[in-house]
Structures are given as C-alpha cells and as structure tokens.
C-alpha cells in the first residue's frame, strides 16, 4: 500500500491504495456501523451511537471522538456538499472551517485509489502530531476494508 502527503497553501492531500473495491470503501465512509471501526486516531474511538450521518447534499455528518485514556471528547459537525456513490464525498466541517473532498477510483484487482484533499486547513490540523494521528485513522481504514473485502464480517 502506497501513501503520500503533500502540504501546501492550497491544502493537504493524502493518497492511499486500499485492498477493497470503491463500493465497499464508500459504504465504510458513509455508514455508522462501519465508521465506528476507524473514525478516530489510534488511542481514540468513535462510538457508533454518536455517529449521525445523512450522506446527501445538505445532509449532516456529526461524530464524537473519545480519547480512550482520558475520556476527553471532540465533537465534529459537518454538512455534505456533494455525494456521488461510490466515487466521491465532499463535506464542510463547521467545527474547523475546513472542506474535505474524497475521491475513490477503481483500480485493477478490486483495489481502490483513495484521494483526500483538505482546503482551508487550520494551523492546528497542520501540526505534525495531528497529521500523524490522522494517518493512523487512514491506517485503521485500510486494515478494516481489507478485512471486510477478504472474508471478514462486521
């Protein structure tokens, strides 16, 4: 699995190749039962009962991330701008002011090229510690979709 990160004034971009088809990756990004498995950095969790998602333009996307050690919580509140199953999701984060665009492209052998681009990125999100944490979320997603695509069940 390859990964790359670009940091520029235009925003931040992340790319990964996931060992699962776009339809499965898209489902994992839009269903609470799937999101709860990876939607938090290592050392934190996203309780399924605190994930509210309505994947349509104008629909809400709200989560609560809980620090597994301290119990501290971080709420996210977003609104979908675009939803094109199974190829793209765009949302605006009200809590950070950031806009997130995810595109999923089918690759041979049932794999997916995942591209995420963030614009209007706050300085705190650009900090190395937060970037490292976000990458662990992508690692968790990669492991989860691989598990599902190769015989695992939720």
C-alpha positions as CSV (number, residue, x, y, z in Angstrom):
1,X,0.0,0.0,0.0
2,X,1.4,3.3,-1.0
3,X,0.8,6.6,0.7
4,X,1.8,10.1,0.2
5,X,1.2,13.5,1.7
6,X,1.5,17.0,0.2
7,X,1.4,20.1,2.3
8,X,0.9,23.4,0.6
9,X,-1.1,26.6,1.0
10,X,-3.6,25.1,-1.3
11,X,-4.4,22.5,1.3
12,X,-3.3,19.0,2.3
13,X,-3.7,15.8,0.2
14,X,-3.5,12.2,1.2
15,X,-3.5,9.2,-1.1
16,X,-3.7,5.5,-0.3
17,X,-4.4,2.3,-2.3
18,X,-6.9,0.2,-0.4
19,X,-7.3,-3.5,-1.0
20,X,-11.0,-3.3,-1.4
21,X,-13.4,-2.1,-4.2
22,X,-14.7,1.5,-4.2
23,X,-18.2,0.4,-3.3
24,X,-17.0,-1.1,-0.1
25,X,-14.8,1.8,0.8
26,X,-17.7,4.3,0.1
27,X,-20.0,2.2,2.3
28,X,-17.4,2.3,5.1
29,X,-17.2,6.1,4.8
30,X,-21.0,6.6,4.9
31,X,-22.4,4.1,7.4
32,X,-22.1,4.5,11.2
33,X,-21.6,0.8,11.8
34,X,-18.5,0.9,9.6
35,X,-17.3,4.4,10.6
36,X,-17.1,3.4,14.3
37,X,-14.3,0.9,13.4
38,X,-11.8,3.5,12.2
39,X,-13.1,7.1,12.5
40,X,-10.7,8.3,15.2
41,X,-6.9,8.3,15.5
42,X,-5.1,5.5,17.3
43,X,-5.8,5.8,21.0
44,X,-9.3,7.2,20.4
45,X,-12.7,5.8,19.4
46,X,-15.9,7.0,17.7
47,X,-18.9,5.3,19.5
48,X,-21.4,4.2,16.9
49,X,-24.3,5.7,18.8
50,X,-22.6,9.2,18.5
51,X,-22.3,9.0,14.7
52,X,-25.0,10.8,12.8
53,X,-24.7,10.7,9.0
54,X,-27.1,11.6,6.2
55,X,-25.0,11.2,3.0
56,X,-26.7,13.6,0.6
57,X,-26.1,17.2,-0.3
58,X,-27.2,19.3,2.7
59,X,-27.1,16.2,5.0
60,X,-25.4,16.2,8.4
61,X,-22.2,14.4,9.3
62,X,-21.6,14.5,13.1
63,X,-19.3,12.4,15.3
64,X,-18.0,12.3,18.8
65,X,-14.4,11.2,19.1
66,X,-13.4,9.9,22.6
67,X,-9.9,9.7,23.9
68,X,-9.6,6.1,25.2
69,X,-7.3,7.0,28.1
70,X,-8.6,10.3,29.4
71,X,-12.2,10.1,28.2
72,X,-11.9,13.6,26.7
73,X,-14.3,14.2,23.8
74,X,-14.0,16.1,20.5
75,X,-17.2,16.7,18.5
76,X,-17.3,17.1,14.8
77,X,-20.1,18.8,12.9
78,X,-20.1,18.8,9.1
79,X,-22.5,19.3,6.2
80,X,-22.3,17.3,2.9
81,X,-21.8,19.4,-0.2
82,X,-21.6,16.6,-2.7
83,X,-22.3,12.8,-2.5
84,X,-21.7,10.7,-5.6
85,X,-21.8,7.0,-4.7
86,X,-19.3,5.2,-4.9
87,X,-16.8,7.8,-6.3
88,X,-16.8,11.0,-4.2
89,X,-17.8,12.7,-1.0
90,X,-17.4,16.4,-0.1
91,X,-18.2,18.0,3.2
92,X,-17.6,21.2,5.0
93,X,-16.6,21.0,8.7
94,X,-18.4,23.6,10.7
95,X,-16.1,23.0,13.7
96,X,-12.9,23.7,11.8
97,X,-13.9,25.6,8.7
98,X,-12.2,23.0,6.6
99,X,-13.6,21.5,3.4
100,X,-12.8,17.8,2.7
101,X,-13.1,16.1,-0.7
102,X,-12.6,12.3,-1.0
103,X,-12.4,10.7,-4.4
104,X,-12.4,6.9,-4.9
105,X,-11.1,5.4,-8.2
106,X,-11.4,1.7,-9.1
107,X,-8.0,0.0,-9.7
108,X,-7.3,-3.5,-11.1
109,X,-7.7,-6.5,-8.8
110,X,-10.6,-5.0,-6.8
111,X,-8.5,-2.2,-5.3
112,X,-9.3,1.5,-4.8
113,X,-7.2,4.6,-5.1
114,X,-8.3,6.8,-2.2
115,X,-7.6,10.5,-2.5
116,X,-8.5,13.0,0.2
117,X,-7.9,16.7,-0.2
118,X,-8.5,19.3,2.6
119,X,-8.8,23.0,1.9
120,X,-9.0,26.0,4.3
121,X,-6.9,23.8,6.7
122,X,-6.5,25.4,10.2
123,X,-2.9,25.6,11.6
124,X,-3.8,23.1,14.4
125,X,-4.7,20.4,11.8
126,X,-1.3,21.0,10.1
127,X,0.7,20.3,13.3
128,X,2.9,17.1,12.9
129,X,1.2,15.4,15.9
130,X,-2.3,15.9,14.4
131,X,-1.1,14.8,10.9
132,X,0.4,11.6,12.4
133,X,-2.9,11.0,14.2
134,X,-4.9,11.4,11.1
135,X,-2.6,9.0,9.3
136,X,-3.4,6.3,11.9
137,X,-7.1,6.8,11.0
138,X,-6.2,6.0,7.4
139,X,-4.2,3.0,8.6
140,X,-7.3,1.8,10.5
141,X,-9.5,2.3,7.5
142,X,-7.0,0.4,5.3
143,X,-7.0,-2.6,7.7
144,X,-10.7,-2.5,8.1
145,X,-11.6,-2.5,4.4
146,X,-9.0,-5.2,3.7
147,X,-10.6,-7.4,6.5
148,X,-14.1,-6.9,5.0
149,X,-13.0,-7.4,1.4
150,X,-11.3,-10.7,2.2
151,X,-14.0,-12.6,4.1
152,X,-14.4,-10.7,7.4
153,X,-17.8,-9.7,8.7
154,X,-18.8,-6.7,10.7
